């Protein structure tokens, strides 16, 4: 499919789209690579997209309409104010309500969009944010689309800056929408802390200390809400980030292990294999890296 500036789309675009506008910021290093790709899509009434995996981290912003979302093991209503990321090794399905077709913005992060050590940890395949003001999502989605389709030599830097602001706004808005009290609030606080600080957190004890409760109390709350221990959820988050870096970044396996708090590559490999059924080296082979 041709984009507004005459480029061919570097990624598979969704079918069953009634109206759309797209942009692509190409990589200055290779014709076959891109930094960011994205746009706006208004779905047709029979839109039903199913993917078992996708090679790039993708952020989607629902601004109107309604439907159903499956993301990994999560099943949610797709309503205005919902944001989520799909990507490698995660099941994804989005279906619209025929009477209220979905409208959404999306951003695909190319491999060149992974800066050294500073990739935003608020975004990873499987993350979901809800309760965001749809007007905020629409405003920043339109700004990113406008800049992405411009012919400015600074388009790439400007799009990157706008995306960083959008990510902060999503994180702040979602934080404010969390429950104010009770067990649900405790687990929500812990999950938010895991999302933001998983690289430095090393144990359930550290997590409980940061929140101000005992590990036993936190564990009971997690078992009721998440059907898993806090450490299991923390480890899954670490391994999900590691998997994304293995697929999308140039970092070595040891560097990736260090980035998620494993100084010992053997222990990292064992934890990774327990999560995904294969060692990090096999997960990386598709990229042709070592």
LUMVO-968540 format. One record per residue (C-alpha): y, z, x; residue number from 1. Coordinates in steps of 0.02 Angstrom, whole numbers, plus 50000, padded with zeros to 5 digits. Layout:
<recs>
- v w u n
- Y Z X NUM
...
</recs>
This chain:
<recs>
- v w u n
- 50000 50000 50000 1
- 50174 49957 50061 2
- 50303 50095 50074 3
- 50488 50080 50036 4
- 50530 50033 50215 5
- 50396 49899 50222 6
- 50268 50002 50316 7
- 50087 50011 50263 8
- 50031 50185 50212 9
- 49936 50269 50355 10
- 49835 50377 50234 11
- 49738 50349 50074 12
- 49857 50364 49926 13
- 49802 50433 49758 14
- 49754 50309 49620 15
- 49812 50320 49439 16
- 49997 50343 49480 17
- 50125 50287 49350 18
- 50277 50297 49463 19
- 50300 50343 49645 20
- 50414 50343 49798 21
- 50345 50362 49973 22
- 50407 50386 50151 23
- 50331 50384 50323 24
- 50402 50449 50487 25
- 50308 50353 50623 26
- 50261 50429 50789 27
- 50368 50366 50934 28
- 50212 50371 51044 29
- 50093 50260 50945 30
- 50102 50129 50808 31
- 49942 50197 50733 32
- 50004 50377 50717 33
- 50133 50460 50606 34
- 50226 50626 50609 35
- 50253 50649 50423 36
- 50204 50550 50270 37
- 50245 50600 50092 38
- 50335 50565 49931 39
- 50341 50590 49744 40
- 50206 50542 49618 41
- 50205 50542 49428 42
- 50024 50541 49374 43
- 49950 50434 49236 44
- 49863 50522 49092 45
- 49689 50492 49164 46
- 49731 50550 49342 47
- 49579 50638 49416 48
- 49573 50646 49606 49
- 49418 50714 49695 50
- 49401 50732 49884 51
- 49272 50830 49982 52
- 49382 50825 50137 53
- 49541 50746 50201 54
- 49584 50716 50385 55
- 49760 50787 50377 56
- 49843 50947 50320 57
- 49932 50906 50156 58
- 50057 51012 50059 59
- 50078 50974 49873 60
- 50214 51041 49757 61
- 50189 51035 49568 62
- 50358 51013 49483 63
- 50312 50962 49304 64
- 50165 50937 49187 65
- 50000 51030 49184 66
- 49821 51009 49238 67
- 49677 51088 49334 68
- 49657 51120 49521 69
- 49498 51153 49620 70
- 49528 51200 49802 71
- 49376 51260 49895 72
- 49305 51398 49786 73
- 49470 51424 49693 74
- 49499 51359 49518 75
- 49676 51370 49449 76
- 49788 51296 49317 77
- 49904 51167 49393 78
- 50075 51210 49323 79
- 50254 51190 49384 80
- 50288 51306 49530 81
- 50113 51291 49607 82
- 50101 51242 49792 83
- 49941 51217 49891 84
- 49867 51136 50046 85
- 49715 51025 50061 86
- 49640 50963 50223 87
- 49485 50955 50332 88
- 49323 51033 50271 89
- 49386 51087 50100 90
- 49337 51026 49927 91
- 49486 50968 49825 92
- 49505 50909 49646 93
- 49663 50885 49543 94
- 49656 50831 49361 95
- 49805 50806 49246 96
- 49826 50851 49064 97
- 49838 50683 48973 98
- 49975 50749 48857 99
- 50077 50824 49000 100
- 50046 50717 49156 101
- 50080 50802 49320 102
- 50230 50765 49429 103
- 50220 50817 49612 104
- 50292 50798 49785 105
- 50178 50797 49937 106
- 50192 50803 50127 107
- 50055 50749 50247 108
- 50067 50822 50423 109
- 50016 50700 50559 110
- 49940 50758 50722 111
- 50109 50742 50808 112
- 50175 50870 50681 113
- 50075 51006 50768 114
- 50200 51080 50892 115
- 50132 51181 51036 116
- 50084 51354 50975 117
- 50212 51353 50836 118
- 50125 51268 50690 119
- 50178 51362 50533 120
- 50035 51482 50494 121
- 50095 51494 50314 122
- 50011 51325 50284 123
- 49825 51295 50305 124
- 49690 51203 50207 125
- 49649 51310 50055 126
- 49811 51409 50043 127
- 49891 51425 49871 128
- 50064 51489 49824 129
- 50118 51510 49644 130
- 50265 51577 49547 131
- 50390 51466 49640 132
- 50543 51403 49547 133
- 50503 51219 49509 134
- 50687 51176 49530 135
- 50679 51236 49710 136
- 50526 51128 49743 137
- 50606 50977 49660 138
- 50770 50998 49755 139
- 50690 51010 49926 140
- 50559 50879 49887 141
- 50698 50757 49843 142
- 50796 50800 50001 143
- 50643 50771 50110 144
- 50605 50607 50021 145
- 50785 50548 50038 146
- 50789 50586 50224 147
- 50615 50515 50254 148
- 50663 50347 50177 149
- 50826 50336 50274 150
- 50844 50224 50424 151
- 50923 50363 50528 152
- 50864 50384 50707 153
- 50862 50571 50671 154
- 50751 50556 50517 155
- 50601 50637 50600 156
- 50698 50790 50661 157
- 50789 50806 50495 158
- 50629 50796 50393 159
- 50551 50929 50507 160
- 50700 51044 50481 161
- 50697 51021 50292 162
- 50509 51055 50287 163
- 50532 51217 50386 164
- 50663 51276 50261 165
- 50551 51229 50116 166
- 50405 51327 50190 167
- 50514 51482 50209 168
- 50576 51467 50031 169
- 50398 51448 49964 170
- 50342 51601 50062 171
- 50490 51706 50005 172
- 50476 51654 49823 173
- 50289 51687 49819 174
- 50316 51858 49900 175
- 50439 51905 49764 176
- 50316 51852 49627 177
- 50180 51973 49684 178
- 50133 52120 49570 179
- 50240 52274 49598 180
- 50108 52410 49594 181
- 49924 52455 49578 182
- 49766 52394 49663 183
- 49811 52211 49636 184
- 49975 52239 49728 185
- 49884 52325 49872 186
- 49764 52179 49894 187
- 49907 52054 49874 188
- 50004 52142 50012 189
- 49852 52141 50124 190
- 49818 51957 50092 191
- 49998 51914 50128 192
- 49989 52011 50291 193
- 49828 51923 50337 194
- 49911 51755 50304 195
- 50062 51796 50411 196
- 49984 51898 50553 197
- 49801 51847 50561 198
- 49820 51788 50740 199
- 49864 51961 50803 200
- 49763 52069 50681 201
- 49595 52116 50756 202
- 49516 52239 50634 203
- 49519 52310 50458 204
- 49583 52472 50536 205
- 49739 52383 50601 206
- 49765 52301 50432 207
- 49749 52466 50339 208
- 49866 52553 50462 209
- 49998 52419 50435 210
- 49990 52444 50247 211
- 49979 52633 50253 212
- 49809 52665 50174 213
- 49639 52715 50239 214
- 49515 52578 50286 215
- 49394 52648 50155 216
- 49522 52633 50016 217
- 49569 52457 50069 218
- 49386 52406 50078 219
- 49352 52470 49901 220
- 49503 52374 49834 221
- 49446 52214 49921 222
- 49268 52227 49858 223
- 49330 52241 49679 224
- 49457 52100 49696 225
- 49389 51982 49829 226
- 49203 52027 49830 227
- 49216 52039 50018 228
- 49275 52163 50150 229
- 49449 52151 50225 230
- 49373 52104 50393 231
- 49272 51963 50315 232
- 49430 51893 50233 233
- 49526 51911 50397 234
- 49388 51822 50495 235
- 49380 51680 50368 236
- 49568 51657 50387 237
- 49553 51652 50577 238
- 49410 51527 50570 239
- 49499 51416 50443 240
- 49648 51405 50561 241
- 49532 51373 50708 242
- 49443 51234 50614 243
- 49609 51150 50575 244
- 49662 51159 50757 245
- 49495 51089 50814 246
- 49518 50939 50701 247
- 49703 50909 50715 248
- 49769 50980 50880 249
- 49745 50941 51066 250
- 49712 51123 51113 251
- 49554 51168 51207 252
- 49421 51276 51125 253
- 49470 51423 51236 254
- 49653 51402 51188 255
- 49605 51399 51005 256
- 49497 51554 51027 257
- 49644 51643 51109 258
- 49761 51589 50970 259
- 49657 51678 50837 260
- 49630 51836 50938 261
- 49464 51802 51026 262
- 49479 51822 51213 263
- 49292 51792 51230 264
- 49245 51612 51189 265
- 49064 51662 51157 266
- 49112 51786 51021 267
- 49230 51656 50947 268
- 49092 51525 50946 269
- 48971 51646 50861 270
- 49098 51692 50726 271
- 49140 51508 50699 272
- 48957 51458 50683 273
- 48926 51600 50560 274
- 49068 51533 50452 275
- 49033 51346 50463 276
- 48851 51331 50517 277
- 48894 51239 50678 278
- 48980 51283 50843 279
- 49160 51234 50880 280
- 49104 51095 50997 281
- 49015 51005 50855 282
- 49162 51024 50737 283
- 49273 50944 50870 284
- 49159 50796 50910 285
- 49234 50688 50774 286
- 49399 50695 50868 287
- 49320 50648 51032 288
- 49397 50799 51119 289
- 49318 50930 51230 290
</recs>
